Amino acid sequence: MSRKIAAAAITATGIAALVLAGAGSASAMQSGYRILSPGQQYCVSQYAAYQVRADGFATGQGAKFKLQLGGTTVTGTASPGLVTNWAAELRTAYGTFHAPGTYTACATNNGTTNTTVQMQLKTDGEF
């Protein structure tokens, strides 16, 4: 079996396993996408007791991403400016989780053209 075929088989198997693993769960994971005009913001929120992970993707010029707890940006989680890929992860096990509460991941289009933003927010046992 060639390496390409083997890699494709492994990838297909992995995707099928992920689909089956999520099929019966009642996950509260927050995710979605929006087309943002310049100046618009899109956020997703979810409660976390001990860990949180946020991922964001944007097209074109990108977006400014941040993770907030109680309306305040968590130190070290904001993107440095407009980016097309972003992630923030806080875990009790790593000593980076701040406190239980509702975490909010936001993307703001600070650019001059529309951008499509996709975000995902997972907490506690979801990852």
Steps between C-alpha positions, in 0.01 A plus 500: 500500500643839406557770761233724344238224507594404856482865613160540332373184671624618840344845448168351390501264798579787737219715358252213527604440861448868582157500338395186686639627829292815476186336366357394834627779721308801620791740462449862592795611286432840346594556138389687197595741227404847387587740222619817672507842340771740619436591863271203575562245777390138550522316835421157644473427875501197725554414867830335598575340836866404444615543137413685181622501140404745228589479131435760234549528126443799270524565128654792314672757721406297809347604832608599852425213743483493880379284788315668784390405849234719657540763229876538551752371247707218648867598497694339215196388299448793261642477150768761424285654227316368197572128460350216299561225761484528879475276806497549875508218755480527878526189718508439873755222437737754338438767764359736235127477578384817675170412669169327443255718311356586163771541238434694180704475180462801271614593152494862381549609141739795531584476130368690202320213321252230601638186664341164570572392857463150642535439875484205735495503881547178699506461876575238765438143372441605138872479418 
